[in-house]
Amino acid sequence: MEIKSDFLVIGSGIGGLSFALKAAKSGTVTIITKRGVSESATFYAQGGIASVWSKEDSFESHIKDTLDAGAGLCRKDIVDMVVRDAPRRIQELISLGVKFSKRPIGVDSGNIEELDLGKEGGHSKRRIIHATDLTGKAVEDALVNAVNADPNITVYENHIAVDLITHSKFVGQADKEMVWGAYVLDKPSGEVKTFLAKATILATGGAGKVYLFTSNPDVATGDGIAMAYRIGADIANMEFIQFHPTCLYHSKAKSFLISEALRGEGAVLKTKDGGAFMRRHHPMADLAPRDIVARAIDFELKKSGDDCVFLDISHKSAAFLKDRFPNIHKKCLEFNIDITKDLIPVVPAAHYTCGGVRTDRDGATSAERLYAIGEAACTGLHGANRLASNSLLEALVFAGRASLHAADVVKNTGSIIPSIPAWETRGAVTSDEAVVITQNWDEIRRFMWNYVGIVRSDKRLARALRRINLLKNEINEYYWNFTITNNIVELRNIASTAELIIKSAMSRKESRGLHYTIDHPEKDDANFLKDTVVRME
Ligand code: SIN
């Protein structure tokens, strides 16, 4: 089966849906998504969207905080552009119907309200626009409603992209690689369909599932990054994996995040004996940038041999906590933890992929007709460490810019899309050994956690590389011999992404931002004040 449209969007989080809504003004849009349309990292985002909003704040301050967190690797022009564009993008979401949390202006304000601004690590001012602790859901719901109402957009749920369709493979040599869509597995039927488009947008999110412990939903398997790598696009800064300091530590609480906004409202990290420890690690204490907090927790856990540390916000009133953090309050109660009275057990977990498919100011990648937006992209905003709540903002800004750029490309293409052969199964049979998939999946996630985690070393990285090389061969063999399934597609992508993280980490022989190695503990500006770019030859 062949489906043609002007724009093919792969992924349905904030980047993909925002792009689709804008692009639909100039052409037909197809969105494919691996599960239900709302199932994305966006949906689970708790914190919010950073934007200068109050009179006490300034663009210069937000820019400085972003650059400080990024440890020398942010692109200043991109930071400037994104930060200054933020208020307009927030306004667009409000116009779409997103109800951000508000608070009364002053004590005698009557009914006049303004947006409530939260605070998170690394921010010197209150500037996090949020919808209680369910910001992602509020945004995703509004975007999904708008997409469903747009006659120019068609959504295919339960469809996973297998590989991008390139000009050089199916049409003929071109000076620069060009993308004409993707082969896509319709999961329920098992058919691999051909989705053709004049512009293809990777909005596939990050790769948290490469690690054993992650705050990410199951869909975060690095699909877009791996697909782009396979066609030779530039991939940058994959060593910079952000570990969120505070995921709930409970055997049944899969990936549940305890938002940094709690620390923004005064929560304190403590060891089992009740001692607050962050002041020993950084002058900003509990509101230090995330890399520092995550490493501090790792240090305290290794020193004490404990399984977790604790977050304490019990000094705030119960009424405030229930109103500001209704979701976290409710979820913790399910595990018999009352955040109004109890300490909350927390551990760090893989949270955000700062690197990704390298793009320019318009979200365009090194391949023509291919764009990357959001966590799948490396735009230059985050550098070596993302500032909290800058990611939904980045997705909004780049979705807007990429939609304009891609609309021009589509307009100039006219009606021509080359003819592309249907997917070939090449004698593949149904697997009778699916255990290979679970075994390899578990192995990758465990050695990535142990060897390529918060604290790295040359020896651990070399061990990880040996293992990934071995597993890659096994996975490839399996991929070519057996009928394609969702699990094998995701496993293949996880393996490629893990390889990219390991190789990028090995090449950076210094410590900077989120990449910390005991063998090269200092920054080395003379040799490494630059992006790590990896490309499949
Ligand atoms: C959080 O709520 O702590 C996450 C915010 C973010 O990752 O930007």
Residues whose N, C-alpha, C, O or C-beta is under 5 A from the ligand:
A	BS01	SIN	Q46 G47 I258 S259 E260 A261 A388 S389 N390
